[in-house]
Amino acid sequence: MRKLMSALLYTALMGLANTGHTDVAAAEAMREGDMRKLIFHSAPMASSDVAFMGEDGQDMTLADFQGKHIVLNFWATWCAPCRHEMPHLSALQEQMGGDQMEVVTIATGRNPLPGMQRFLAEIEVDNLPLHTDARQALARSMGVLGLPVTVILDPEGNEIGRMQGDADWSSENAMAIMQTLIGSEG
């Protein structure tokens, strides 16, 4: 009860102090289970402008996704926790993806397209992009040191949260957190 009261008080005070952080504070207070690993920053941080290859073979940057919340996941075909996590990211995209939120997956390191396609087919995921960061330039510029790493970007393209390791992004808690963040823009 004490933690709940503290979380509510903190959320209310954040609302008075800075309305831009109110919903991040509310989302942070909601974290349970796997989502406890999701660390929200005290202030939005600029993300990287390093290019990566889109699934169409063209260079793109994270700025191409501005205007919506992005759940940005760095993964690789050799990563066992990624194999566990990707179906959950797929379910999050299925349930919430659209004009306000999108799951963006980027395979970092050596991940040949046929291997990526086989990986996703084996785990029955068909709604996530096959973007690549073969030289790990984007991953390095964003401080990705292990896989998987998931970064949440706000509609302006700033990093507001980060998780190291896999999680159930299709859980009610994860979806409620994302809905709280999305609702702040409404």
N, CA and C atoms as an extended XYZ file, in Angstrom:
558
Properties=species:S:1:pos:R:3:atomname:S:1:resname:S:1:resid:I:1 pbc="F F F"
N         0.826       -1.191        0.000 N   MET     1
C         0.000        0.000        0.000 CA  MET     1
C         0.871        1.256        0.000 C   MET     1
N         1.955        1.197        0.764 N   ARG     2
C         2.847        2.346        0.850 CA  ARG     2
C         3.459        2.659       -0.522 C   ARG     2
N         3.857        1.594       -1.266 N   LYS     3
C         4.428        1.803       -2.600 CA  LYS     3
C         3.405        2.407       -3.546 C   LYS     3
N         2.163        1.952       -3.465 N   LEU     4
C         1.101        2.478       -4.310 CA  LEU     4
C         0.877        3.956       -4.016 C   LEU     4
N         0.807        4.313       -2.751 N   MET     5
C         0.605        5.716       -2.373 CA  MET     5
C         1.782        6.571       -2.848 C   MET     5
N         3.007        6.049       -2.702 N   SER     6
C         4.180        6.784       -3.166 CA  SER     6
C         4.141        6.986       -4.668 C   SER     6
N         3.759        5.934       -5.387 N   ALA     7
C         3.678        6.034       -6.845 CA  ALA     7
C         2.627        7.053       -7.260 C   ALA     7
N         1.478        7.039       -6.606 N   LEU     8
C         0.422        8.003       -6.932 CA  LEU     8
C         0.855        9.437       -6.611 C   LEU     8
N         1.488        9.619       -5.464 N   LEU     9
C         1.972       10.941       -5.083 CA  LEU     9
C         3.032       11.421       -6.074 C   LEU     9
N         3.978       10.556       -6.416 N   TYR    10
C         5.019       10.894       -7.372 CA  TYR    10
C         4.415       11.292       -8.716 C   TYR    10
N         3.450       10.521       -9.178 N   THR    11
C         2.789       10.811      -10.449 CA  THR    11
C         2.092       12.163      -10.402 C   THR    11
N         1.394       12.440       -9.320 N   ALA    12
C         0.691       13.718       -9.182 CA  ALA    12
C         1.679       14.882       -9.163 C   ALA    12
N         2.771       14.740       -8.427 N   LEU    13
C         3.771       15.806       -8.359 CA  LEU    13
C         4.439       16.029       -9.712 C   LEU    13
N         4.692       14.951      -10.420 N   MET    14
C         5.278       15.093      -11.752 CA  MET    14
C         4.311       15.842      -12.667 C   MET    14
N         3.042       15.603      -12.509 N   GLY    15
C         2.041       16.291      -13.322 CA  GLY    15
C         2.055       17.786      -13.081 C   GLY    15
N         2.261       18.184      -11.844 N   LEU    16
C         2.333       19.601      -11.526 CA  LEU    16
C         3.646       20.221      -11.984 C   LEU    16
N         4.719       19.443      -11.915 N   ALA    17
C         6.037       19.972      -12.228 CA  ALA    17
C         6.296       20.051      -13.727 C   ALA    17
N         5.877       19.011      -14.468 N   ASN    18
C         6.214       18.970      -15.883 CA  ASN    18
C         5.257       18.011      -16.571 C   ASN    18
N         4.290       18.542      -17.264 N   THR    19
C         3.284       17.691      -17.883 CA  THR    19
C         3.872       16.786      -18.949 C   THR    19
N         5.033       17.098      -19.501 N   GLY    20
C         5.654       16.252      -20.505 CA  GLY    20
C         6.106       14.909      -19.961 C   GLY    20
N         6.336       14.823      -18.650 N   HIS    21
C         6.821       13.583      -18.057 CA  HIS    21
C         5.749       12.843      -17.279 C   HIS    21
N         4.564       13.398      -17.183 N   THR    22
C         3.511       12.789      -16.372 CA  THR    22
C         3.252       11.349      -16.772 C   THR    22
N         3.053       11.080      -18.034 N   ASP    23
C         2.686        9.747      -18.459 CA  ASP    23
C         3.850        8.769      -18.401 C   ASP    23
N         5.080        9.257      -18.548 N   VAL    24
C         6.237        8.391      -18.356 CA  VAL    24
C         6.284        7.962      -16.895 C   VAL    24
N         6.037        8.896      -15.991 N   ALA    25
C         6.020        8.554      -14.573 CA  ALA    25
C         4.895        7.574      -14.267 C   ALA    25
N         3.742        7.784      -14.867 N   ALA    26
C         2.619        6.868      -14.652 CA  ALA    26
C         2.953        5.487      -15.216 C   ALA    26
N         3.545        5.445      -16.393 N   ALA    27
C         3.934        4.166      -17.005 CA  ALA    27
C         4.985        3.467      -16.154 C   ALA    27
N         5.918        4.231      -15.635 N   GLU    28
C         6.971        3.657      -14.786 CA  GLU    28
C         6.371        3.035      -13.530 C   GLU    28
N         5.389        3.684      -12.963 N   ALA    29
C         4.751        3.178      -11.739 CA  ALA    29
C         3.957        1.902      -11.997 C   ALA    29
N         3.590        1.644      -13.233 N   MET    30
C         2.776        0.482      -13.594 CA  MET    30
C         3.586       -0.800      -13.778 C   MET    30
N         4.898       -0.708      -13.868 N   ARG    31
C         5.732       -1.853      -14.245 CA  ARG    31
C         5.591       -3.023      -13.273 C   ARG    31
N         5.313       -4.207      -13.852 N   GLU    32
C         5.227       -5.456      -13.097 CA  GLU    32
C         5.900       -6.547      -13.908 C   GLU    32
N         6.237       -7.660      -13.272 N   GLY    33
C         6.788       -8.812      -13.984 CA  GLY    33
C         7.971       -8.436      -14.855 C   GLY    33
N         7.972       -8.920      -16.105 N   ASP    34
C         9.054       -8.630      -17.049 CA  ASP    34
C         9.269       -7.130      -17.242 C   ASP    34
N         8.216       -6.374      -17.146 N   MET    35
C         8.306       -4.937      -17.417 CA  MET    35
C         9.081       -4.181      -16.339 C   MET    35
N         9.382       -4.830      -15.209 N   ARG    36
C        10.230       -4.168      -14.208 CA  ARG    36
C        11.621       -3.901      -14.747 C   ARG    36
N        12.023       -4.637      -15.788 N   LYS    37
C        13.341       -4.410      -16.409 CA  LYS    37
C        13.341       -3.165      -17.297 C   LYS    37
N        12.162       -2.630      -17.600 N   LEU    38
C        12.047       -1.450      -18.455 CA  LEU    38
C        12.396       -0.222      -17.620 C   LEU    38
N        13.488        0.430      -17.987 N   ILE    39
C        13.971        1.598      -17.256 CA  ILE    39
C        13.612        2.851      -18.039 C   ILE    39
N        12.841        3.730      -17.402 N   PHE    40
C        12.497        5.001      -18.030 CA  PHE    40
C        13.523        6.048      -17.626 C   PHE    40
N        13.864        6.925      -18.559 N   HIS    41
C        14.837        7.986      -18.300 CA  HIS    41
C        14.140        9.158      -17.603 C   HIS    41
N        14.889        9.903      -16.814 N   SER    42
C        14.310       11.047      -16.113 CA  SER    42
C        13.940       12.164      -17.086 C   SER    42
N        14.581       12.186      -18.235 N   ALA    43
C        14.251       13.146      -19.303 CA  ALA    43
C        14.500       12.453      -20.639 C   ALA    43
N        13.736       12.801      -21.666 N   PRO    44
C        13.968       12.193      -22.985 CA  PRO    44
C        15.402       12.425      -23.456 C   PRO    44
N        15.963       11.430      -24.107 N   MET    45
C        17.334       11.514      -24.615 CA  MET    45
C        17.301       11.444      -26.140 C   MET    45
N        18.146       12.223      -26.777 N   ALA    46
C        18.218       12.185      -28.239 CA  ALA    46
C        18.617       10.781      -28.681 C   ALA    46
N        17.974       10.300      -29.735 N   SER    47
C        18.360        8.998      -30.286 CA  SER    47
C        19.381        9.228      -31.397 C   SER    47
N        19.750        8.183      -32.059 N   SER    48
C        20.804        8.233      -33.069 CA  SER    48
C        20.264        8.635      -34.442 C   SER    48
N        21.135        9.253      -35.232 N   ASP    49
C        20.790        9.542      -36.628 CA  ASP    49
C        21.590        8.655      -37.587 C   ASP    49
N        22.214        7.604      -37.050 N   VAL    50
C        22.998        6.678      -37.875 CA  VAL    50
C        22.045        5.858      -38.749 C   VAL    50
N        22.415        5.699      -39.999 N   ALA    51
C        21.572        4.972      -40.954 CA  ALA    51
C        21.689        3.457      -40.752 C   ALA    51
N        20.593        2.777      -41.082 N   PHE    52
C        20.561        1.321      -41.145 CA  PHE    52
C        19.819        0.963      -42.424 C   PHE    52
N        19.818       -0.319      -42.780 N   MET    53
C        19.179       -0.715      -44.029 CA  MET    53
C        17.752       -1.175      -43.778 C   MET    53
N        16.827       -0.533      -44.458 N   GLY    54
C        15.431       -0.929      -44.377 CA  GLY    54
C        15.219       -2.242      -45.105 C   GLY    54
N        14.096       -2.875      -44.839 N   GLU    55
C        13.852       -4.174      -45.470 CA  GLU    55
C        13.743       -4.074      -46.987 C   GLU    55
N        13.545       -2.855      -47.507 N   ASP    56
C        13.499       -2.671      -48.960 CA  ASP    56
C        14.887       -2.446      -49.561 C   ASP    56
N        15.931       -2.509      -48.727 N   GLY    57
C        17.299       -2.334      -49.195 CA  GLY    57
C        17.783       -0.896      -49.205 C   GLY    57
N        16.922        0.039      -48.830 N   GLN    58
C        17.276        1.455      -48.817 CA  GLN    58
C        17.727        1.879      -47.416 C   GLN    58
N        18.663        2.842      -47.388 N   ASP    59
C        19.077        3.393      -46.105 CA  ASP    59
C        17.930        4.167      -45.477 C   ASP    59
N        17.833        4.072      -44.174 N   MET    60
C        16.843        4.843      -43.436 CA  MET    60
C        17.428        5.175      -42.077 C   MET    60
N        16.758        6.075      -41.354 N   THR    61
C        17.160        6.421      -39.991 CA  THR    61
C        15.929        6.370      -39.095 C   THR    61
N        16.156        6.470      -37.817 N   LEU    62
C        15.037        6.456      -36.874 CA  LEU    62
C        14.110        7.648      -37.078 C   LEU    62
N        14.623        8.724      -37.672 N   ALA    63
C        13.783        9.893      -37.959 CA  ALA    63
C        12.635        9.535      -38.900 C   ALA    63
N        12.799        8.467      -39.679 N   ASP    64
C        11.726        8.034      -40.583 CA  ASP    64
C        10.481        7.573      -39.829 C   ASP    64
N        10.600        7.333      -38.524 N   PHE    65
C         9.477        6.836      -37.726 CA  PHE    65
C         8.882        7.902      -36.815 C   PHE    65
N         9.377        9.146      -36.901 N   GLN    66
C         8.852       10.191      -36.037 CA  GLN    66
C         7.364       10.366      -36.265 C   GLN    66
N         6.678       10.749      -35.191 N   GLY    67
C         5.245       10.969      -35.260 CA  GLY    67
C         4.459        9.909      -34.517 C   GLY    67
N         5.140        8.846      -34.091 N   LYS    68
C         4.471        7.803      -33.315 CA  LYS    68
C         5.461        7.223      -32.309 C   LYS    68
N         4.939        6.571      -31.295 N   HIS    69
C         5.798        5.857      -30.355 CA  HIS    69
C         6.368        4.633      -31.058 C   HIS    69
N         7.644        4.380      -30.828 N   ILE    70
C         8.320        3.249      -31.450 CA  ILE    70
C         8.857        2.329      -30.358 C   ILE    70
N         8.552        1.051      -30.504 N   VAL    71
C         9.173        0.020      -29.680 CA  VAL    71
C        10.247       -0.575      -30.579 C   VAL    71
N        11.488       -0.127      -30.368 N   LEU    72
C        12.624       -0.453      -31.219 CA  LEU    72
C        13.388       -1.617      -30.605 C   LEU    72
N        13.433       -2.728      -31.325 N   ASN    73
C        14.070       -3.927      -30.798 CA  ASN    73
C        15.287       -4.304      -31.633 C   ASN    73
N        16.430       -4.458      -30.953 N   PHE    74
C        17.658       -4.947      -31.583 CA  PHE    74
C        17.747       -6.440      -31.307 C   PHE    74
N        17.962       -7.239      -32.349 N   TRP    75
C        17.962       -8.688      -32.218 CA  TRP    75
C        18.947       -9.305      -33.196 C   TRP    75
N        19.097      -10.631      -33.136 N   ALA    76
C        19.931      -11.373      -34.082 CA  ALA    76
C        19.401      -12.791      -34.201 C   ALA    76
N        19.682      -13.425      -35.324 N   THR    77
C        19.190      -14.777      -35.565 CA  THR    77
C        19.807      -15.800      -34.613 C   THR    77
N        20.992      -15.542      -34.093 N   TRP    78
C        21.676      -16.466      -33.196 CA  TRP    78
C        21.273      -16.281      -31.732 C   TRP    78
N        20.429      -15.318      -31.450 N   CYS    79
C        20.083      -14.922      -30.079 CA  CYS    79
C        18.882      -15.728      -29.572 C   CYS    79
N        19.131      -16.635      -28.626 N   ALA    80
C        18.052      -17.473      -28.080 CA  ALA    80
C        16.967      -16.644      -27.380 C   ALA    80
N        17.322      -15.657      -26.547 N   PRO    81
C        16.256      -14.843      -25.937 CA  PRO    81
C        15.436      -14.077      -26.983 C   PRO    81
N        16.055      -13.733      -28.107 N   CYS    82
C        15.323      -13.047      -29.179 CA  CYS    82
C        14.237      -13.966      -29.744 C   CYS    82
N        14.567      -15.232      -29.892 N   ARG    83
C        13.608      -16.220      -30.404 CA  ARG    83
C        12.391      -16.283      -29.481 C   ARG    83
N        12.614      -16.176      -28.196 N   HIS    84
C        11.529      -16.188      -27.213 CA  HIS    84
C        10.713      -14.895      -27.264 C   HIS    84
N        11.393      -13.765      -27.455 N   GLU    85
C        10.748      -12.451      -27.371 CA  GLU    85
C         9.980      -12.040      -28.628 C   GLU    85
N        10.469      -12.416      -29.795 N   MET    86
C         9.880      -11.917      -31.048 CA  MET    86
C         8.387      -12.199      -31.187 C   MET    86
N         7.870      -13.375      -30.815 N   PRO    87
C         6.418      -13.560      -30.916 CA  PRO    87
C         5.629      -12.578      -30.043 C   PRO    87
N         6.210      -12.187      -28.914 N   HIS    88
C         5.537      -11.210      -28.046 CA  HIS    88
C         5.533       -9.824      -28.688 C   HIS    88
N         6.642       -9.466      -29.325 N   LEU    89
C         6.688       -8.191      -30.051 CA  LEU    89
C         5.706       -8.209      -31.214 C   LEU    89
N         5.610       -9.348      -31.877 N   SER    90
C         4.651       -9.508      -32.973 CA  SER    90
C         3.221       -9.294      -32.476 C   SER    90
N         2.904       -9.877      -31.326 N   ALA    91
C         1.561       -9.722      -30.755 CA  ALA    91
C         1.296       -8.276      -30.361 C   ALA    91
N         2.304       -7.582      -29.827 N   LEU    92
C         2.149       -6.159      -29.500 CA  LEU    92
C         1.848       -5.360      -30.761 C   LEU    92
N         2.588       -5.646      -31.835 N   GLN    93
C         2.338       -4.953      -33.103 CA  GLN    93
C         0.933       -5.262      -33.609 C   GLN    93
N         0.528       -6.508      -33.516 N   GLU    94
C        -0.802       -6.926      -33.973 CA  GLU    94
C        -1.903       -6.187      -33.206 C   GLU    94
N        -1.743       -6.082      -31.898 N   GLN    95
C        -2.775       -5.484      -31.042 CA  GLN    95
C        -2.768       -3.957      -31.069 C   GLN    95
N        -1.567       -3.347      -31.112 N   MET    96
C        -1.493       -1.901      -30.913 CA  MET    96
C        -0.844       -1.133      -32.056 C   MET    96
N        -0.226       -1.832      -32.988 N   GLY    97
C         0.473       -1.146      -34.071 CA  GLY    97
C        -0.485       -0.346      -34.937 C   GLY    97
N        -0.024        0.805      -35.388 N   GLY    98
C        -0.861        1.664      -36.219 CA  GLY    98
C        -0.319        3.076      -36.277 C   GLY    98
N        -1.222        4.036      -36.327 N   ASP    99
C        -0.830        5.439      -36.477 CA  ASP    99
C        -0.105        6.007      -35.262 C   ASP    99
N        -0.328        5.424      -34.081 N   GLN   100
C         0.266        5.981      -32.861 CA  GLN   100
C         1.454        5.198      -32.320 C   GLN   100
N         1.583        3.927      -32.718 N   MET   101
C         2.649        3.084      -32.176 CA  MET   101
C         3.042        2.047      -33.213 C   MET   101
N         4.338        1.730      -33.242 N   GLU   102
C         4.829        0.701      -34.162 CA  GLU   102
C         5.997       -0.035      -33.524 C   GLU   102
N         6.039       -1.341      -33.738 N   VAL   103
C         7.189       -2.141      -33.334 CA  VAL   103
C         8.147       -2.175      -34.520 C   VAL   103
N         9.384       -1.765      -34.286 N   VAL   104
C        10.415       -1.741      -35.317 CA  VAL   104
C        11.541       -2.663      -34.858 C   VAL   104
N        11.803       -3.698      -35.638 N   THR   105
C        12.855       -4.646      -35.293 CA  THR   105
C        14.033       -4.465      -36.243 C   THR   105
N        15.242       -4.468      -35.675 N   ILE   106
C        16.461       -4.300      -36.463 CA  ILE   106
C        17.436       -5.407      -36.065 C   ILE   106
N        17.751       -6.265      -37.029 N   ALA   107
C        18.745       -7.318      -36.803 CA  ALA   107
C        20.122       -6.676      -36.878 C   ALA   107
N        20.892       -6.813      -35.821 N   THR   108
C        22.196       -6.178      -35.773 CA  THR   108
C        23.302       -7.222      -35.871 C   THR   108
N        24.343       -6.880      -36.605 N   GLY   109
C        25.428       -7.832      -36.857 CA  GLY   109
C        25.144       -8.645      -38.107 C   GLY   109
N        25.879       -9.749      -38.267 N   ARG   110
C        25.727      -10.599      -39.453 CA  ARG   110
C        24.437      -11.405      -39.362 C   ARG   110
N        23.487      -11.033      -40.144 N   ASN   111
C        22.192      -11.705      -40.214 CA  ASN   111
C        21.735      -11.710      -41.658 C   ASN   111
N        22.164      -12.688      -42.444 N   PRO   112
C        21.757      -12.731      -43.852 CA  PRO   112
C        20.234      -12.822      -43.973 C   PRO   112
N        19.698      -12.170      -44.989 N   LEU   113
C        18.252      -12.129      -45.187 CA  LEU   113
C        17.605      -13.516      -45.170 C   LEU   113
N        18.150      -14.524      -45.862 N   PRO   114
C        17.503      -15.850      -45.807 CA  PRO   114
C        17.437      -16.409      -44.374 C   PRO   114
N        18.471      -16.172      -43.590 N   GLY   115
C        18.473      -16.629      -42.202 CA  GLY   115
C        17.437      -15.890      -41.365 C   GLY   115
N        17.288      -14.598      -41.611 N   MET   116
C        16.284      -13.810      -40.893 CA  MET   116
C        14.879      -14.297      -41.257 C   MET   116
N        14.663      -14.525      -42.534 N   GLN   117
C        13.351      -15.005      -42.983 CA  GLN   117
C        13.036      -16.373      -42.377 C   GLN   117
N        14.024      -17.261      -42.340 N   ARG   118
C        13.836      -18.590      -41.765 CA  ARG   118
C        13.551      -18.489      -40.259 C   ARG   118
N        14.296      -17.635      -39.573 N   PHE   119
C        14.112      -17.407      -38.140 CA  PHE   119
C        12.665      -17.009      -37.842 C   PHE   119
N        12.159      -16.010      -38.563 N   LEU   120
C        10.798      -15.536      -38.318 CA  LEU   120
C         9.756      -16.578      -38.723 C   LEU   120
N        10.019      -17.314      -39.794 N   ALA   121
C         9.082      -18.365      -40.216 CA  ALA   121
C         8.997      -19.469      -39.157 C   ALA   121
N        10.132      -19.838      -38.587 N   GLU   122
C        10.160      -20.896      -37.569 CA  GLU   122
C         9.360      -20.527      -36.328 C   GLU   122
N         9.344      -19.231      -35.981 N   ILE   123
C         8.603      -18.804      -34.792 CA  ILE   123
C         7.236      -18.220      -35.159 C   ILE   123
N         6.879      -18.368      -36.438 N   GLU   124
C         5.566      -17.959      -36.948 CA  GLU   124
C         5.271      -16.477      -36.735 C   GLU   124
N         6.259      -15.648      -37.070 N   VAL   125
C         6.113      -14.195      -37.013 CA  VAL   125
C         6.184      -13.670      -38.440 C   VAL   125
N         5.147      -12.926      -38.846 N   ASP   126
C         5.133      -12.419      -40.217 CA  ASP   126
C         4.777      -10.938      -40.308 C   ASP   126
N         4.745      -10.243      -39.188 N   ASN   127
C         4.339       -8.836      -39.223 CA  ASN   127
C         5.402       -7.876      -38.697 C   ASN   127
N         6.646       -8.337      -38.574 N   LEU   128
C         7.729       -7.463      -38.117 CA  LEU   128
C         8.700       -7.227      -39.261 C   LEU   128
N         9.269       -6.014      -39.332 N   PRO   129
C        10.151       -5.684      -40.452 CA  PRO   129
C        11.507       -6.385      -40.358 C   PRO   129
N        12.127       -6.564      -41.515 N   LEU   130
C        13.442       -7.188      -41.613 CA  LEU   130
C        14.509       -6.126      -41.881 C   LEU   130
N        14.570       -5.110      -41.027 N   HIS   131
C        15.596       -4.086      -41.125 CA  HIS   131
C        16.909       -4.674      -40.600 C   HIS   131
N        18.040       -4.167      -41.106 N   THR   132
C        19.339       -4.674      -40.666 CA  THR   132
C        20.325       -3.552      -40.352 C   THR   132
N        21.196       -3.879      -39.441 N   ASP   133
C        22.289       -3.006      -39.019 CA  ASP   133
C        23.545       -3.888      -39.034 C   ASP   133
N        23.942       -4.292      -40.251 N   ALA   134
C        24.975       -5.315      -40.424 CA  ALA   134
C        26.303       -4.959      -39.761 C   ALA   134
N        26.672       -3.704      -39.796 N   ARG   135
C        27.953       -3.293      -39.200 CA  ARG   135
C        27.794       -2.814      -37.755 C   ARG   135
N        26.609       -2.935      -37.241 N   GLN   136
C        26.281       -2.571      -35.860 CA  GLN   136
C        26.534       -1.091      -35.552 C   GLN   136
N        26.528       -0.259      -36.580 N   ALA   137
C        26.789        1.169      -36.379 CA  ALA   137
C        25.679        1.822      -35.565 C   ALA   137
N        24.418        1.525      -35.904 N   LEU   138
C        23.302        2.087      -35.140 CA  LEU   138
C        23.321        1.545      -33.716 C   LEU   138
N        23.486        0.242      -33.581 N   ALA   139
C        23.507       -0.370      -32.249 CA  ALA   139
C        24.605        0.244      -31.384 C   ALA   139
N        25.801        0.386      -31.929 N   ARG   140
C        26.904        0.989      -31.156 CA  ARG   140
C        26.580        2.431      -30.783 C   ARG   140
N        26.022        3.185      -31.734 N   SER   141
C        25.729        4.598      -31.464 CA  SER   141
C        24.672        4.762      -30.376 C   SER   141
N        23.873        3.702      -30.173 N   MET   142
C        22.835        3.752      -29.139 CA  MET   142
C        23.227        2.988      -27.883 C   MET   142
N        24.466        2.547      -27.796 N   GLY   143
C        24.945        1.889      -26.594 CA  GLY   143
C        24.373        0.501      -26.367 C   GLY   143
N        24.055       -0.202      -27.442 N   VAL   144
C        23.548       -1.569      -27.333 CA  VAL   144
C        24.747       -2.495      -27.152 C   VAL   144
N        24.810       -3.141      -25.990 N   LEU   145
C        25.959       -3.971      -25.667 CA  LEU   145
C        25.665       -5.465      -25.686 C   LEU   145
N        24.434       -5.853      -25.660 N   GLY   146
C        24.035       -7.255      -25.699 CA  GLY   146
C        22.671       -7.329      -26.362 C   GLY   146
N        22.202       -8.528      -26.592 N   LEU   147
C        20.904       -8.687      -27.246 CA  LEU   147
C        20.023       -9.629      -26.435 C   LEU   147
N        18.738       -9.420      -26.514 N   PRO   148
C        18.033       -8.312      -27.164 CA  PRO   148
C        18.036       -7.053      -26.294 C   PRO   148
N        17.870       -5.933      -26.957 N   VAL   149
C        17.667       -4.646      -26.299 CA  VAL   149
C        16.453       -4.005      -26.962 C   VAL   149
N        15.559       -3.478      -26.156 N   THR   150
C        14.380       -2.792      -26.666 CA  THR   150
C        14.391       -1.365      -26.140 C   THR   150
N        14.219       -0.420      -27.045 N   VAL   151
C        14.245        1.006      -26.730 CA  VAL   151
C        12.884        1.581      -27.105 C   VAL   151
N        12.329        2.398      -26.222 N   ILE   152
C        11.071        3.077      -26.535 CA  ILE   152
C        11.387        4.515      -26.909 C   ILE   152
N        10.908        4.897      -28.084 N   LEU   153
C        11.084        6.263      -28.584 CA  LEU   153
C         9.748        6.980      -28.559 C   LEU   153
N         9.787        8.263      -28.185 N   ASP   154
C         8.562        9.063      -28.208 CA  ASP   154
C         8.315        9.557      -29.637 C   ASP   154
N         7.189       10.203      -29.908 N   PRO   155
C         6.884       10.646      -31.278 CA  PRO   155
C         7.892       11.646      -31.863 C   PRO   155
N         8.672       12.296      -31.016 N   GLU   156
C         9.699       13.213      -31.507 CA  GLU   156
C        10.992       12.481      -31.826 C   GLU   156
N        11.032       11.175      -31.559 N   GLY   157
C        12.221       10.388      -31.852 CA  GLY   157
C        13.208       10.292      -30.711 C   GLY   157
N        12.824       10.760      -29.538 N   ASN   158
C        13.704       10.708      -28.372 CA  ASN   158
C        13.519        9.406      -27.604 C   ASN   158
N        14.614        8.901      -27.058 N   GLU   159
C        14.554        7.698      -26.237 CA  GLU   159
C        13.988        8.051      -24.869 C   GLU   159
N        12.921        7.353      -24.483 N   ILE   160
C        12.328        7.597      -23.158 CA  ILE   160
C        12.466        6.400      -22.229 C   ILE   160
N        12.789        5.230      -22.792 N   GLY   161
C        12.951        4.050      -21.961 CA  GLY   161
C        13.748        2.981      -22.672 C   GLY   161
N        14.270        2.016      -21.876 N   ARG   162
C        15.120        0.963      -22.436 CA  ARG   162
C        15.040       -0.288      -21.572 C   ARG   162
N        15.086       -1.429      -22.255 N   MET   163
C        15.117       -2.709      -21.554 CA  MET   163
C        16.213       -3.586      -22.136 C   MET   163
N        17.024       -4.151      -21.260 N   GLN   164
C        18.030       -5.142      -21.644 CA  GLN   164
C        17.441       -6.517      -21.360 C   GLN   164
N        17.451       -7.394      -22.343 N   GLY   165
C        16.920       -8.734      -22.161 CA  GLY   165
C        15.522       -8.866      -22.741 C   GLY   165
N        15.057      -10.118      -22.788 N   ASP   166
C        13.755      -10.385      -23.397 CA  ASP   166
C        12.626      -10.160      -22.397 C   ASP   166
N        11.437       -9.976      -22.937 N   ALA   167
C        10.252       -9.744      -22.103 CA  ALA   167
C         9.008      -10.140      -22.875 C   ALA   167
N         7.935      -10.292      -22.140 N   ASP   168
C         6.635      -10.578      -22.749 CA  ASP   168
C         5.946       -9.254      -23.063 C   ASP   168
N         6.199       -8.752      -24.275 N   TRP   169
C         5.616       -7.491      -24.715 CA  TRP   169
C         4.140       -7.628      -25.058 C   TRP   169
N         3.623       -8.845      -25.039 N   SER   170
C         2.195       -9.046      -25.298 CA  SER   170
C         1.396       -9.163      -24.008 C   SER   170
N         2.056       -9.012      -22.866 N   SER   171
C         1.355       -9.107      -21.584 CA  SER   171
C         0.412       -7.921      -21.402 C   SER   171
N        -0.583       -8.102      -20.570 N   GLU   172
C        -1.505       -6.999      -20.266 CA  GLU   172
C        -0.742       -5.814      -19.706 C   GLU   172
N         0.269       -6.079      -18.872 N   ASN   173
C         1.044       -5.001      -18.267 CA  ASN   173
C         1.806       -4.208      -19.329 C   ASN   173
N         2.463       -4.896      -20.250 N   ALA   174
C         3.215       -4.206      -21.302 CA  ALA   174
C         2.282       -3.356      -22.164 C   ALA   174
N         1.145       -3.916      -22.513 N   MET   175
C         0.202       -3.167      -23.352 CA  MET   175
C        -0.390       -1.979      -22.602 C   MET   175
N        -0.640       -2.140      -21.307 N   ALA   176
C        -1.154       -1.022      -20.512 CA  ALA   176
C        -0.114        0.095      -20.423 C   ALA   176
N         1.144       -0.277      -20.266 N   ILE   177
C         2.214        0.724      -20.223 CA  ILE   177
C         2.274        1.478      -21.547 C   ILE   177
N         2.245        0.755      -22.654 N   MET   178
C         2.294        1.417      -23.960 CA  MET   178
C         1.062        2.282      -24.174 C   MET   178
N        -0.102        1.817      -23.756 N   GLN   179
C        -1.310        2.610      -23.912 CA  GLN   179
C        -1.224        3.898      -23.085 C   GLN   179
N        -0.627        3.814      -21.909 N   THR   180
C        -0.443        5.006      -21.072 CA  THR   180
C         0.468        6.004      -21.778 C   THR   180
N         1.544        5.518      -22.369 N   LEU   181
C         2.452        6.412      -23.094 CA  LEU   181
C         1.777        7.016      -24.318 C   LEU   181
N         1.071        6.209      -25.068 N   ILE   182
C         0.376        6.684      -26.262 CA  ILE   182
C        -0.706        7.682      -25.904 C   ILE   182
N        -1.434        7.400      -24.830 N   GLY   183
C        -2.505        8.281      -24.379 CA  GLY   183
C        -2.041        9.673      -24.050 C   GLY   183
N        -0.761        9.803      -23.696 N   SER   184
C        -0.218       11.123      -23.352 CA  SER   184
C        -0.151       12.041      -24.554 C   SER   184
N        -0.179       11.478      -25.740 N   GLU   185
C        -0.106       12.282      -26.958 CA  GLU   185
C        -1.483       12.619      -27.513 C   GLU   185
N        -2.513       11.984      -26.952 N   GLY   186
C        -3.856       12.138      -27.501 CA  GLY   186
C        -4.522       13.416      -27.252 C   GLY   186
